Amino acid sequence: MLKAKTLGCLVLLGLALTACQPTAPMEPTPTAGFNQPALITASDTPAPTPTPTSLPAAALVNGEVIPLSYYQNEVLRYRASFTEGETLPADAEIQATVLNSLIDQLLLAQQARQGGFTFTDADVQGRIDALLAQLGSGSALTDWMQSNFYDDPEFRYALKISTEAAWQRDQIIAAVPTAVEQVRARQIFAQTASGAERALASLNSGVSFDELAWEYSPETGGELGWFPRGYLLFPDIETAAFLLAPGEHSDIIQTEIGYHIIQVMERSDAHPLSTDARLSLQTQALAQWLEAQRAGAQIVQVLP
């Protein structure tokens, strides 16, 4: 109830980072004003090396171009990712989501290169050869690319930059430790202020927290489990928990879902993270890294 949902990476970034894993062809509806790429074949054409003057740009990140055609086709791919019946966001929201995702992707790729990671044109060709072997024919790959708005040079570009970005992403999330400071807590949860006040009065009169926690939450006894800082949905509860010593309880804490009294049961300076908690901290680490990179980068959006 209280634990934050795990973000994976940004939706568009996640799609871009898995661009090298073709799935069943989709049937997207092209956006007006955007041209579908012509039929392509996998070849030895090298991936384009964008520069501020060689390609029309959607944006420049530290002087490196995000090609306009790549951005436009990412908009198409993003639109096509919505299933029938889902409500599409407004055009402006889609465009902002896509462009911000591509900026993040390029920031990651640039840092990967600075960190010594290389993914050459020969490596790109090797990845394509592996895909061809997996799919069984060049026409299958061609069909998938056409269905997903790729021509050959752009597909190679996407493979290269998404692989670089994925490498840097992995460096960031791998740096999150497997054990951190955590507390184990439980709560007395009431949906009304009067219910919480009755519970607090009972605690102050000597009724045990354990007894009241099971009374108010018969299925779980109010157990919240172990959690690190930055993991709960409600920061006020988390702040209170990390201020308490084992055995102590808080006053009433109001949130948008009700009223809570928290008791810390145990705490540790280095308790192993659950899979979900580590994933949540890794997502936060990636978001914080990207925020810091954006603050120090030269980003010029060419699109209106």
ZAVO-15804 format. One line per 10 residues: number of its first residue (from 1); their letters; for each residue x negated, y, z of C-alpha. Coordinates in steps of 0.25 Angstrom, whole numbers. Each point is the difference from the previous one (the first is absolute). Example, Ala and Ser with C-alpha at 12.3 -4.5 7.8 and 13.67 -1.06 7.14 Angstrom:
2
1	as	-49/-18/31 | -6/14/-2
This chain:
304
1	mlkaktlgcl	0/0/0 | -11/10/4 | -11/-5/-9 | -3/8/-13 | 2/-6/-13 | -13/-4/-8 | -2/9/-12 | -8/-8/-10 | -8/10/-8 | 8/10/-8
11	vllglaltac	10/-6/-9 | -6/5/-13 | -14/-2/5 | 4/-15/3 | 5/-1/-14 | -12/5/-6 | -10/-8/9 | 7/-13/-5 | 1/5/-15 | -10/-12/-3
21	qptapmeptp	11/-10/4 | 10/-1/-11 | 14/-4/3 | 12/-4/-8 | 3/11/-10 | 10/11/5 | 10/7/-9 | -2/15/4 | 8/11/-6 | -10/10/-6
31	tagfnqpali	1/15/5 | 4/10/-10 | -12/7/-5 | -10/-11/2 | -5/-9/-11 | -1/-15/2 | -14/-5/-4 | -2/-8/-13 | -2/-15/0 | -14/-3/5
41	tasdtpaptp	-9/-12/1 | -11/-3/10 | -13/4/-6 | -14/5/3 | 4/14/0 | -7/7/12 | 8/7/10 | 1/15/-2 | -9/9/8 | 8/12/4
51	tptslpaaal	-6/14/0 | 6/14/2 | -1/2/-15 | 2/-14/-7 | 15/-3/4 | 12/8/3 | 1/0/15 | 12/-1/11 | -10/4/10 | -15/1/3
61	vngeviplsy	-6/-6/13 | -14/5/3 | -1/3/-15 | 4/-14/-4 | 13/-1/-9 | 12/-7/3 | 5/-2/-15 | 13/5/-3 | 4/-12/-8 | -3/-9/12
71	yqnevlryra	8/9/10 | 12/0/-10 | -1/-15/-2 | -1/-2/16 | 13/8/1 | 6/-10/-10 | -5/-12/8 | 5/6/13 | 14/2/-6 | 0/-14/-5
81	sftegetlpa	-4/-5/14 | 14/3/5 | 10/-12/-1 | 14/2/-6 | 9/6/10 | -11/8/7 | 1/15/0 | -11/7/-7 | -6/12/7 | 1/13/-7
91	daeiqatvln	-10/3/-11 | -8/10/8 | -2/-10/11 | -4/-11/-9 | -10/9/-7 | -6/4/14 | -1/-14/5 | -7/-5/-12 | -10/12/-1 | -3/-1/15
101	slidqlllaq	-2/-15/-1 | -10/2/-12 | -8/11/7 | -1/-10/12 | -5/-11/-9 | -10/9/-7 | -5/5/14 | -2/-15/4 | -7/-3/-13 | -9/11/1
111	qarqggftft	-5/-3/14 | -2/-15/-5 | -10/5/-10 | -7/9/10 | 0/-12/9 | -8/-8/-10 | 12/-9/-6 | -1/-2/-15 | 10/-6/-9 | -5/1/-14
121	dadvqgrida	6/-2/-14 | -5/-14/0 | 7/-3/13 | 13/6/-6 | -2/-9/-12 | -2/-12/10 | 13/3/7 | 7/1/-13 | -6/-14/-5 | 5/-6/13
131	llaqlgsgsa	14/5/-2 | 0/-5/-14 | -4/-14/5 | 10/1/11 | 11/4/-10 | -4/-9/-11 | 1/10/-11 | -4/14/-4 | 15/2/-5 | 5/-2/14
141	ltdwmqsnfy	-9/10/6 | 3/10/-11 | 15/-2/2 | -2/2/15 | -8/13/-3 | 10/5/-10 | 12/-3/10 | -8/8/11 | -4/12/-9 | -14/-3/-1
151	ddpefryalk	-9/1/-13 | -13/-7/0 | -9/12/4 | 9/4/11 | 1/-14/5 | -15/-1/1 | 0/14/7 | 10/-5/10 | -7/-13/3 | -13/8/3
161	isteaawqrd	5/11/9 | 10/-9/7 | -11/-10/3 | -9/11/5 | 11/6/9 | 3/-14/6 | -14/-2/4 | -1/13/7 | 14/-2/7 | -6/-14/5
171	qiiaavptav	-12/7/6 | 9/10/7 | 10/-11/6 | -11/-10/3 | -6/11/10 | 12/-1/9 | -4/-9/11 | 7/-13/4 | 1/4/15 | 3/14/6
181	eqvrarqifa	6/6/12 | 14/-5/2 | 11/-1/11 | 10/-10/2 | 13/6/4 | 15/-3/2 | 12/9/1 | 14/2/6 | 8/5/-12 | 13/7/2
191	qtasgaeral	9/6/-11 | 6/11/9 | -7/10/10 | 9/-5/11 | -4/-14/-2 | -15/4/1 | 2/8/12 | 7/-12/7 | -12/-8/-4 | -10/10/6
201	aslnsgvsfd	8/1/13 | -1/-15/1 | -15/0/-2 | -2/11/10 | 9/-8/10 | -9/-12/-1 | 6/-8/-11 | -11/-7/-8 | -3/5/-14 | 0/-15/-5
211	elaweyspet	15/-2/5 | 5/13/-6 | -8/-2/-13 | 7/-14/-2 | 14/6/4 | -1/11/-10 | -7/-9/-11 | 5/-14/2 | -7/-6/-13 | -14/6/2
221	ggelgwfprg	-1/5/14 | -4/14/-6 | -14/-6/-5 | -7/9/-9 | -13/-9/-1 | -14/6/-2 | -2/12/-8 | -11/10/-4 | 1/15/-1 | 8/5/-12
231	yllfpdieta	8/-12/-2 | 14/3/6 | 11/7/-7 | 2/9/12 | -13/8/4 | 6/4/13 | 1/-14/5 | -14/-4/-5 | -5/13/7 | 6/-4/13
241	afllapgehs	-4/-14/-1 | -15/3/-1 | 1/10/12 | 5/-11/9 | -8/-10/8 | 5/-15/0 | 12/-1/9 | 4/14/-1 | 12/5/-7 | 4/13/-7
251	diiqteigyh	12/9/2 | 11/0/-10 | -4/2/-14 | 10/5/-11 | -1/-4/-14 | 9/0/-12 | 5/-14/3 | 2/1/15 | -7/1/13 | -12/-8/5
261	iiqvmersda	-7/-2/13 | -14/-6/-3 | -9/-9/9 | -14/-4/-4 | -3/-14/4 | -14/-2/-5 | -11/9/-7 | -13/-3/-7 | -11/8/-6 | -2/-11/-11
271	hplstdarls	12/-8/-2 | 2/-8/-14 | 9/7/-9 | 12/-8/-6 | 0/-1/-15 | 11/10/-1 | -7/10/9 | -13/-1/-7 | 7/2/-13 | 7/13/5
281	lqtqalaqwl	-13/5/5 | -7/-3/-13 | 11/8/-7 | -2/12/9 | -15/-1/-2 | 2/0/-15 | 10/12/0 | -9/8/9 | -12/-3/-9 | 8/5/-12
291	eaqragaqiv	5/13/8 | -15/3/3 | -5/-2/-14 | 11/8/-6 | -3/12/10 | -15/0/-6 | 3/-3/-14 | 2/9/-12 | 14/-4/-5 | 6/8/-12
301	qvlp	14/-4/-4 | 1/3/-15 | 15/-4/-1 | 10/11/3
